[in-house]
Amino acid sequence: MAVSKAFFSTPPFKGHNESYFPPIATKNHGLQVLSGPALMIFVLGLQMLKKQLSGVHKSDLWNHIWKFISKAEARDKVGRIVQYGCRALQGVCAHMSETFFLQPYVKVIAEVQTTLAWCRRTNRWGKEMPHIPVLGKAISTGDVLEASQRAVLITFLIQDHIYWLLKVGILKFENYSAIQWHRRNLRFITFSHVLNFSLCVRSIMRVRAKQEAKDPEVCGSVEAQKKAADEIYDNKRMMVRYVLTFFQMLHVSQVKKLDDWYVGLMGMASSYIDASKQW
């Protein structure tokens, strides 16, 4: 025991609030300590019930969900859904009375939103890499619209990294605070959404032109027809997405102040469209 006291800075097993078995001060303290093990037992019980009902432990849906959340892009978009959900809740609270049941949690909701935004921003490092070869190819082939969109997007991502560096204090700009730099940068992604919308329109027009010309690439087989129809549908979905994100960025950049409650709902809808592509 003397050796244990001499070796450990704090008791590892019991007798300390950070030990495996801390001295329980109150009933709530005991419930807090038991929360982790209790939830573990609960999910284990669900798993055993699943085995009892189906005869197997394996679940295709469970595995699919795990594969989904294993993707960085999927986690990012799910996080964005929650982030903009928090913005919507803050917007709702701003219109409600002080007795509204969510008012005591406004600061917590704002903290969740900000924390998620910075988590996502940290994980955006390197996200410009796949766009650089596409930019080079677009310039080589004379595709002005594609080149413009990629150039603006890459600029936004690089400047977003600079915002991160400003925020943590690694960089300091004499003429910009971190938030001013961020709001200026959001104007770039706003323009990128306009260019992306235009690319979707162009893609739809090209497919429809091939359909009118009875091009075998889009009309030669049932599969080709389905592929063309899916491409048009996907582009229409993305056009909706870019309209939503355009207004979101107008608001967040403060180019045009709107209202958090419906901007938050727009953000959730556009993020769902992005997340569904990863599913």
Phi, psi and chi 1 to 4 in degrees:
 res  aa     phi    psi   chi1   chi2   chi3   chi4
   1 MET       -  -39.5 -170.1   66.6  177.6      -
   2 ALA   -65.0  -38.0      -      -      -      -
   3 VAL   -64.8  -42.8  173.8      -      -      -
   4 SER   -59.5  -44.6  175.3      -      -      -
   5 LYS   -65.0  -35.4  -74.4 -176.4  176.8  179.8
   6 ALA   -74.1  -31.9      -      -      -      -
   7 PHE   -82.5  -46.2 -178.5   77.8      -      -
   8 PHE   -88.1  137.4  -64.2  110.5      -      -
   9 SER   -72.7  -36.4  -60.1      -      -      -
  10 THR  -132.4  148.5   58.7      -      -      -
  11 PRO   -60.4  124.8  -20.9   32.3      -      -
  12 PRO   -77.2  -29.4   26.7  -32.9      -      -
  13 PHE  -102.9  -46.4  -60.6  107.4      -      -
  14 LYS  -155.0  165.7   63.2  178.3 -176.6  177.9
  15 GLY    93.1   -2.2      -      -      -      -
  16 HIS  -137.7  149.8 -170.1  -85.8      -      -
  17 ASN   -62.9  -20.9 -154.1   35.4      -      -
  18 GLU  -102.4    5.1  -62.1  169.4   12.2      -
  19 SER   -74.5  166.8  -58.2      -      -      -
  20 TYR   -56.4  -42.5  -71.8  116.1      -      -
  21 PHE  -120.7   83.7  -56.3   99.2      -      -
  22 PRO   -75.9  157.2   29.1  -35.1      -      -
  23 PRO   -66.8  125.3   22.5  -31.4      -      -
  24 ILE   -83.7  119.5  -55.9  -58.9      -      -
  25 ALA   -87.1  -40.9      -      -      -      -
  26 THR  -140.2  171.2   63.7      -      -      -
  27 LYS   -61.3  -43.5  179.8 -179.3  178.3 -179.3
  28 ASN   -62.6  -36.9  -76.8  -20.0      -      -
  29 HIS   -59.6  -44.0 -174.2 -168.2      -      -
  30 GLY   -62.7  -41.3      -      -      -      -
  31 LEU   -64.7  -37.5  -67.8  174.4      -      -
  32 GLN   -64.0  -43.7  -67.0  160.9    9.8      -
  33 VAL   -65.5  -35.3  170.2      -      -      -
  34 LEU   -84.3   -7.4  -69.7  173.5      -      -
  35 SER   -60.1  -45.5   59.4      -      -      -
  36 GLY   -64.0  -56.2      -      -      -      -
  37 PRO   -58.4  -36.6  -25.9   35.1      -      -
  38 ALA   -64.8  -42.9      -      -      -      -
  39 LEU   -67.6  -35.9  -73.5  171.7      -      -
  40 MET   -60.7  -45.3 -178.6  -85.2  -65.5      -
  41 ILE   -64.8  -36.8  -67.3  169.6      -      -
  42 PHE   -63.3  -48.5  174.5   71.8      -      -
  43 VAL   -68.7  -32.2  -63.7      -      -      -
  44 LEU   -63.6  -41.6  172.9   60.9      -      -
  45 GLY   -61.5  -41.5      -      -      -      -
  46 LEU   -62.8  -40.0  -69.0  177.7      -      -
  47 GLN   -64.7  -42.7  177.9   63.1   33.4      -
  48 MET   -67.9  -35.0  -61.6  -50.2  -66.1      -
  49 LEU   -64.9  -40.7  177.8   61.6      -      -
  50 LYS   -61.0  -42.0 -168.3  -94.3  178.5 -167.1
  51 LYS   -63.7  -39.6  170.3   64.5  167.7   61.9
  52 GLN   -64.4  -38.7 -168.9   74.8   16.0      -
  53 LEU   -82.0  -37.9  -65.3  174.7      -      -
  54 SER  -103.5  -19.5   65.9      -      -      -
  55 GLY    89.8   -6.3      -      -      -      -
  56 VAL  -136.6  153.8  -66.0      -      -      -
  57 HIS   -83.9  -27.7  -76.9  -66.2      -      -
  58 LYS   -68.8  143.3 -176.8  180.0  178.1 -179.2
  59 SER  -135.6  119.9  169.0      -      -      -
  60 ASP   -63.9  -39.8  -68.8  -24.7      -      -
  61 LEU   -64.2  -44.2  175.9   60.3      -      -
  62 TRP   -59.3  -44.9 -174.3  -94.9      -      -
  63 ASN   -64.8  -37.2  -71.3  -22.0      -      -
  64 HIS   -66.8  -40.9 -170.2   80.3      -      -
  65 ILE   -62.8  -42.2  -67.6  171.6      -      -
  66 TRP   -63.7  -41.7  167.9 -120.8      -      -
  67 LYS   -63.8  -36.7  -71.6  178.7 -178.6  177.5
  68 PHE   -63.5  -52.2  171.6   73.6      -      -
  69 ILE   -76.0   -9.3   61.8  175.2      -      -
  70 SER   -75.6  -17.9  -65.4      -      -      -
  71 LYS   -81.4  129.7  -59.7  175.3 -176.2  177.1
  72 ALA   -59.6  -40.4      -      -      -      -
  73 GLU   -66.3  -38.2 -166.5   68.3   15.8      -
  74 ALA   -65.5  -45.3      -      -      -      -
  75 ARG   -61.0  -38.6  -69.8 -163.7  -55.9  -86.1
  76 ASP   -61.6  -44.7  177.7   72.5      -      -
  77 LYS   -73.5  -35.1  -59.2  -46.6  175.6 -173.2
  78 VAL   -64.5  -42.2  171.4      -      -      -
  79 GLY   -60.8  -36.2      -      -      -      -
  80 ARG   -68.7  -35.9 -167.5  171.4 -172.8  -89.1
  81 ILE   -59.0  -46.4  -68.4  173.3      -      -
  82 VAL   -67.2  -41.5  178.3      -      -      -
  83 GLN   -57.3  -48.9  177.6 -172.6  -18.6      -
  84 TYR   -76.1  -23.7  -87.7   87.4      -      -
  85 GLY   -63.1  -39.5      -      -      -      -
  86 CYS   -64.3  -39.5  -69.3      -      -      -
  87 ARG   -62.3  -41.8 -179.4  177.7  -72.3  -82.9
  88 ALA   -63.2  -42.4      -      -      -      -
  89 LEU   -63.6  -40.7  -71.2  176.0      -      -
  90 GLN   -63.6  -38.1  -69.7  177.7   81.4      -
  91 GLY   -64.8  -40.0      -      -      -      -
  92 VAL   -63.5  -45.8  169.4      -      -      -
  93 CYS   -61.6  -33.1  -70.7      -      -      -
  94 ALA   -65.2  -22.7      -      -      -      -
  95 HIS   -98.4   -4.9  -69.1  -77.4      -      -
  96 MET  -101.0  166.7  -55.6  -58.1  -73.7      -
  97 SER   -73.1  167.8   67.5      -      -      -
  98 GLU   -66.9  -17.0  -68.0 -176.4    1.0      -
  99 THR   -88.3   -2.3   58.2      -      -      -
 100 PHE   -58.5  138.1 -175.9   56.3      -      -
 101 PHE   -63.9  -19.6   75.8  101.1      -      -
 102 LEU   -91.6   -9.7  -76.2  177.8      -      -
 103 GLN   -55.9  -40.2  -66.0  -67.9   11.8      -
 104 PRO   -64.7  -14.6  -20.3   32.5      -      -
 105 TYR  -106.2    8.1  -55.3  100.5      -      -
 106 VAL   -59.3  -44.2  168.1      -      -      -
 107 LYS   -64.6  -38.0  -71.6 -174.9  178.2  179.5
 108 VAL   -66.4  -43.4  175.1      -      -      -
 109 ILE   -60.8  -42.8  -66.3  169.2      -      -
 110 ALA   -63.8  -37.8      -      -      -      -
 111 GLU   -67.2  -39.5 -178.0   64.0   25.5      -
 112 VAL   -62.1  -44.9  171.8      -      -      -
 113 GLN   -59.9  -48.4  176.6 -169.6  -27.3      -
 114 THR   -65.1  -42.4  -57.7      -      -      -
 115 THR   -62.4  -43.4  -59.7      -      -      -
 116 LEU   -64.8  -39.6  -77.4  171.0      -      -
 117 ALA   -60.1  -41.7      -      -      -      -
 118 TRP   -75.2  -32.0  -80.9  102.9      -      -
 119 CYS   -61.3  -46.1  -72.9      -      -      -
 120 ARG   -66.1  -39.5  -65.2 -178.9   58.0 -119.9
 121 ARG   -66.3  -39.0 -176.3  164.6  -69.0  108.4
 122 THR   -62.1  -38.8  -59.5      -      -      -
 123 ASN   -79.9   -1.3  -70.9  -32.8      -      -
 124 ARG   -85.6   -5.5  -81.8 -156.7  -73.5  -91.7
 125 TRP   -59.7  127.8  -78.5   87.8      -      -
 126 GLY    88.9   -3.5      -      -      -      -
 127 LYS   -70.6  -16.0 -155.8  168.3 -177.5  178.9
 128 GLU   -78.3  -14.8   64.0  -81.6   -1.2      -
 129 MET   -57.5  -48.0  -68.8  177.0   66.0      -
 130 PRO   -67.9  -16.4   23.2  -33.6      -      -
 131 HIS   -83.5  -21.1  -60.2  -74.0      -      -
 132 ILE   -66.7  -47.6  -63.8  172.7      -      -
 133 PRO   -61.3  -36.6  -21.9   33.5      -      -
 134 VAL   -64.9  -39.1 -177.8      -      -      -
 135 LEU   -61.2  -46.2  171.2   60.1      -      -
 136 GLY   -60.0  -43.3      -      -      -      -
 137 LYS   -65.2  -41.2 -178.6  179.3  178.0 -178.8
 138 ALA   -63.2  -39.1      -      -      -      -
 139 ILE   -67.1  -41.1  -68.8  173.9      -      -
 140 SER   -65.0  -34.6  -62.9      -      -      -
 141 THR   -91.9   -2.7   57.2      -      -      -
 142 GLY    77.6   22.1      -      -      -      -
 143 ASP   -85.2   90.9 -170.6  -21.3      -      -
 144 VAL   -64.8  -42.4  176.4      -      -      -
 145 LEU   -65.0  -47.2 -177.0   57.0      -      -
 146 GLU   -64.0  -43.8 -177.7   75.3   48.9      -
 147 ALA   -62.8  -40.4      -      -      -      -
 148 SER   -64.3  -45.4  -60.8      -      -      -
 149 GLN   -62.3  -45.9 -169.5  -82.9  -35.7      -
 150 ARG   -66.3  -39.6  -60.3  -71.6  176.4  166.7
 151 ALA   -63.8  -43.5      -      -      -      -
 152 VAL   -66.6  -42.3  172.6      -      -      -
 153 LEU   -64.5  -44.9  178.9   59.2      -      -
 154 ILE   -62.0  -41.9  -68.2  168.2      -      -
 155 THR   -59.6  -45.1  -57.9      -      -      -
 156 PHE   -58.4  -46.8  161.5   75.8      -      -
 157 LEU   -64.6  -41.1  -70.0  168.4      -      -
 158 ILE   -64.1  -44.0  -68.5  171.2      -      -
 159 GLN   -68.8  -26.0  -68.2 -179.2  161.8      -
 160 ASP   -67.7  -37.7 -170.1   60.6      -      -
 161 HIS   -65.2  -37.7  -54.3  -29.4      -      -
 162 ILE   -63.2  -39.2  -66.1  172.6      -      -
 163 TYR   -59.6  -42.3  173.0   43.8      -      -
 164 TRP   -60.0  -44.7 -171.9   93.1      -      -
 165 LEU   -66.0  -36.2  -65.5  170.0      -      -
 166 LEU   -66.5  -41.4  -71.9  168.6      -      -
 167 LYS   -65.7  -40.0 -172.9   67.2  175.9  179.8
 168 VAL   -85.3   -5.4  -60.8      -      -      -
 169 GLY    93.4    4.5      -      -      -      -
 170 ILE   -70.8  -37.7  -65.3  175.3      -      -
 171 LEU  -111.8  152.6  -76.0 -179.0      -      -
 172 LYS  -139.3  126.2  -68.8 -172.0 -176.2  -63.5
 173 PHE  -106.8  134.1  -74.9  173.4      -      -
 174 GLU   -66.4  -36.7 -178.7  179.3  -13.2      -
 175 ASN  -101.3   -0.6  -62.5  -46.3      -      -
 176 TYR  -136.2  133.0  -76.4  100.2      -      -
 177 SER   -80.2  167.3   65.3      -      -      -
 178 ALA   -59.6  -44.3      -      -      -      -
 179 ILE   -70.2  -33.9 -168.9   62.2      -      -
 180 GLN   -65.2  -42.8  -74.7  176.5  -35.7      -
 181 TRP   -61.2  -42.3  178.9  -95.1      -      -
 182 HIS   -62.3  -47.2  173.3   55.4      -      -
 183 ARG   -65.4  -38.0  -72.0  172.9 -179.4  161.8
 184 ARG   -62.0  -42.3  174.4 -178.6  176.0  -89.4
 185 ASN   -65.8  -32.1 -167.6   34.6      -      -
 186 LEU   -62.6  -22.1  -70.2  177.0      -      -
 187 ARG   -67.1  -27.9  -61.9  171.8 -170.2 -124.1
 188 PHE   -70.6  -45.0  -73.8   81.1      -      -
 189 ILE   -69.9  -28.7 -165.1   62.9      -      -
 190 THR   -61.7  -45.9  -55.6      -      -      -
 191 PHE   -65.7  -35.6 -176.0   40.2      -      -
 192 SER   -61.1  -37.1  175.0      -      -      -
 193 HIS   -65.9  -36.3  -66.6  -36.4      -      -
 194 VAL   -63.2  -44.4  174.4      -      -      -
 195 LEU   -67.1  -38.7  -65.3  172.8      -      -
 196 ASN   -63.6  -40.6  -91.6  -41.0      -      -
 197 PHE   -58.3  -43.9 -175.4   93.2      -      -
 198 SER   -63.9  -38.1  -57.4      -      -      -
 199 LEU   -63.7  -38.8  -76.1  167.3      -      -
 200 CYS   -64.4  -43.1  -71.1      -      -      -
 201 VAL   -60.2  -44.9  172.3      -      -      -
 202 ARG   -61.9  -41.7 -174.8  179.4   74.2  174.0
 203 SER   -63.6  -42.6  179.2      -      -      -
 204 ILE   -64.2  -42.9  -68.7  172.6      -      -
 205 MET   -62.8  -37.6  -69.0  175.8   63.3      -
 206 ARG   -68.1  -40.7  -74.8  177.4  173.3  176.9
 207 VAL   -66.0  -43.8  172.4      -      -      -
 208 ARG   -67.0  -33.9  -75.3 -179.8  172.5  165.8
 209 ALA   -64.4  -39.9      -      -      -      -
 210 LYS   -67.0  -37.4  -70.6 -180.0 -179.9  179.7
 211 GLN   -64.5  -42.2  -71.7  174.0  -31.3      -
 212 GLU   -65.7  -33.0  -69.1  175.3    2.1      -
 213 ALA   -84.9    2.8      -      -      -      -
 214 LYS    56.0   38.8  -56.0  -61.5 -178.2 -177.2
 215 ASP   -64.1  128.6 -169.9  -36.7      -      -
 216 PRO   -58.5  -23.2  -23.2   33.1      -      -
 217 GLU   -61.6  -30.2 -176.1 -178.4  -15.9      -
 218 VAL  -118.6   -8.5  -62.9      -      -      -
 219 CYS  -127.6   -1.7  -59.4      -      -      -
 220 GLY   -70.8  -20.8      -      -      -      -
 221 SER  -155.8  169.5   64.8      -      -      -
 222 VAL   -61.4  -40.2  174.5      -      -      -
 223 GLU   -63.7  -41.0  -69.4   78.0   10.2      -
 224 ALA   -65.1  -40.5      -      -      -      -
 225 GLN   -64.6  -41.5  -67.0  173.5   12.8      -
 226 LYS   -65.8  -41.0 -176.7  179.1 -177.1  -56.5
 227 LYS   -62.1  -40.8 -177.1  179.0  178.2 -178.7
 228 ALA   -66.6  -42.6      -      -      -      -
 229 ALA   -63.7  -40.0      -      -      -      -
 230 ASP   -65.6  -37.6  -71.4  -16.3      -      -
 231 GLU   -65.3  -41.8 -176.2  175.9  -12.2      -
 232 ILE   -64.0  -44.6  -69.1  173.8      -      -
 233 TYR   -62.0  -45.5  172.9   73.7      -      -
 234 ASP   -62.3  -39.5  -71.8  -18.2      -      -
 235 ASN   -67.8  -36.6  -84.7  -69.1      -      -
 236 LYS   -64.9  -41.3  -74.0 -178.7  175.8  179.6
 237 ARG   -59.9  -44.0  -74.7 -176.2   84.2 -137.5
 238 MET   -68.7  -30.3  -67.4  -52.9  -66.1      -
 239 MET   -63.6  -41.2  -73.4  167.6   67.6      -
 240 VAL   -60.6  -44.0  172.0      -      -      -
 241 ARG   -59.0  -44.8 -171.4  -99.2 -169.6 -163.5
 242 TYR   -70.4  -31.5  -66.7  130.1      -      -
 243 VAL   -63.6  -44.8  169.1      -      -      -
 244 LEU   -63.1  -47.2  -66.0  173.3      -      -
 245 THR   -69.4  -28.1   49.9      -      -      -
 246 PHE   -60.4  -47.8  174.4   80.2      -      -
 247 PHE   -70.6  -32.7  -74.7  104.6      -      -
 248 GLN   -60.5  -46.4  -67.9  160.8   45.0      -
 249 MET   -70.5  -33.2  -67.0  -56.0  103.2      -
 250 LEU   -57.2  -41.1  -78.2 -177.0      -      -
 251 HIS   -74.5  -49.4  175.5   63.9      -      -
 252 VAL   -65.7  -34.6  178.3      -      -      -
 253 SER   -78.3   -9.2   65.2      -      -      -
 254 GLN    65.9   20.6  -63.7 -167.4   -3.9      -
 255 VAL   -65.0  -39.1  170.1      -      -      -
 256 LYS  -143.2  112.6  173.6   63.5  177.3  177.1
 257 LYS   -76.1  122.7  -70.0 -173.9  179.3 -179.1
 258 LEU  -111.0 -134.7  -56.9  172.3      -      -
 259 ASP  -133.4  132.3 -161.9  -52.3      -      -
 260 ASP   -58.8  -32.8  -85.2  -19.7      -      -
 261 TRP   -66.5  -44.6   76.6  -96.0      -      -
 262 TYR   -86.7  -25.8   61.3   80.0      -      -
 263 VAL   -64.4  -38.7  168.9      -      -      -
 264 GLY   -62.0  -41.4      -      -      -      -
 265 LEU   -66.1  -38.3  -66.9  178.5      -      -
 266 MET   -60.4  -42.5  -73.8  179.6  178.2      -
 267 GLY   -63.8  -39.7      -      -      -      -
 268 MET   -64.7  -42.2  -66.0  176.5   72.1      -
 269 ALA   -66.0  -45.9      -      -      -      -
 270 SER   -66.2  -35.2   60.5      -      -      -
 271 SER   -70.0  -35.0  -59.2      -      -      -
 272 TYR   -62.4  -41.5  167.8   76.7      -      -
 273 ILE   -59.4  -44.1  -68.1  171.9      -      -
 274 ASP   -65.0  -44.3  -71.6  -22.7      -      -
 275 ALA   -66.2  -36.6      -      -      -      -
 276 SER   -63.9  -26.7   65.9      -      -      -
 277 LYS   -69.7  -22.0  -65.1  173.9   70.2  174.4
 278 GLN   -89.0  -16.3  -58.5  -62.7  -38.4      -
 279 TRP   -70.0      - -178.5 -102.1      -      -
